[in-house]
Amino acid sequence: MKNFFEAKNIKELCKILGIPPSQAAKAEIRRDLVIAIKDIIEENEWTQAQAAQRANVGRTVITAIVNGNIQSISTDRLIDVAYNLGLSVQLKVA
C-alpha cells in the first residue's frame, strides 16, 4: 500500500492538498524563492550563520528556509532574504 502521493507540478500538489488552484501561483513563487536562496548559500559555501548575517535575519530563519519550513515566513520576507543575499527578484505576469 502506498503511503504517499506524488505530484508532478504545483497545480497537482495543490489539488492533492485541497488548496484552491488560485494559490498555485503563490506556492510556485515561494518554492522558487526557497530554491534560489538555498542555491546561493550552497554556491558560496556559506554557513547558515554567515547567510543569516548577510541576509540580516536570525540564523533560525535561514535554517527554516533551507529545511523548507516556511509556513511562518512571509513571501515578503523571502524576497528580502533573497535580495540581501545578492539575488535579483523579478515577478513575471503572463
ABEGO torsion letter per residue (X at the ends): XBABBBBABAAAAAAAAGBBAAAAAAAAAAAAAAAAAAAAAAAAGBBAAAAAAAAGBBAAAAAAAAAGBAAABBAAAAAAAAAAAGBBBBBBBX
